[in-house]
């Protein structure tokens, strides 16, 4: 559910920024803002943990792959496939969601010592 809320927030921000910015800048700005919200939503609802500065500072690592995949995907959809910039982020995000979940789980949850 957190992923759905975060994707909706990102997409709403992206469409808003698209009115004033080129699509890649709109993508980056919306991504950064939604990533901050995603940290707090994941801490509270997905992992039920207390947010800490350490986890907050590590959390962007969970989104590096997501950011690279979605940025490349947006570029491919808009500039190579000429499919338009309004729906490009939704198409690109679909491929990155599972990877982001796995990495965020690794960062957010305490490590088990075997």
Buried (B, 14 or more C-beta within 10 A) or exposed (E): EBBEBBBEBBBEBBBEBBEEBEBBEBBBBBBBBBBEBBBEBBBEEBBEEEBEEEBEEBBBEBBEBBBEBBBEBBBBBBEEEEEEBEEBBBBBBEEBBEBBBEBBEEBBEEEEEE
